Amino acid sequence: MIVLGIVLLVVGFLLGIHILWTLGIILVVVGVILVLLGSVGRPVMGRRHYW
């Protein structure tokens, strides 16, 4: 999810498409939150790790 967010950020920046830039930021933030929750041992959606 984080990698997809970064790809969308780069593509959105290079092509000047603002919706891709926004979606990229959202995906990166959600991905980081899920990684942090999984790394502290808190179950995310019933699993220790979301991947």
C-alpha positions as CSV (number, residue, x, y, z in Angstrom):
1,M,0.0,0.0,0.0
2,I,2.9,2.3,0.8
3,V,4.6,1.5,-2.5
4,L,1.5,2.1,-4.5
5,G,1.0,5.4,-2.7
6,I,4.5,6.5,-3.5
7,V,4.1,5.5,-7.2
8,L,0.9,7.5,-7.4
9,L,2.6,10.5,-5.8
10,V,5.4,10.4,-8.3
11,V,3.1,9.9,-11.3
12,G,0.7,12.6,-10.1
13,F,3.6,15.0,-9.6
14,L,5.2,14.3,-13.0
15,L,1.9,14.4,-15.0
16,G,0.3,17.2,-13.0
17,I,-2.8,15.2,-12.1
18,H,-3.9,16.4,-8.6
19,I,-6.3,13.5,-7.9
20,L,-3.4,11.0,-8.2
21,W,-1.3,13.2,-5.8
22,T,-4.2,13.2,-3.3
23,L,-4.8,9.4,-3.6
24,G,-1.1,8.8,-3.2
25,I,-0.9,10.8,0.1
26,I,-3.9,9.0,1.4
27,L,-2.5,5.6,0.6
28,V,0.9,6.4,2.1
29,V,-0.7,7.7,5.4
30,V,-3.0,4.6,5.7
31,G,-0.1,2.3,4.9
32,V,2.1,3.9,7.6
33,I,-0.7,3.7,10.2
34,L,-1.3,0.0,9.4
35,V,2.4,-0.7,9.7
36,L,2.7,1.1,13.0
37,L,-0.3,-0.7,14.4
38,G,1.0,-4.1,13.2
39,S,4.5,-3.4,14.6
40,V,3.3,-2.7,18.1
41,G,1.5,-6.0,18.2
42,R,-2.0,-4.6,17.9
43,P,-4.2,-6.8,15.7
44,V,-5.4,-5.1,12.5
45,M,-8.6,-6.5,11.1
46,G,-8.1,-9.7,13.1
47,R,-4.5,-10.2,12.1
48,R,-1.2,-9.3,13.7
49,H,0.1,-8.0,10.3
50,Y,-2.2,-6.6,7.6
51,W,-0.2,-8.2,4.8
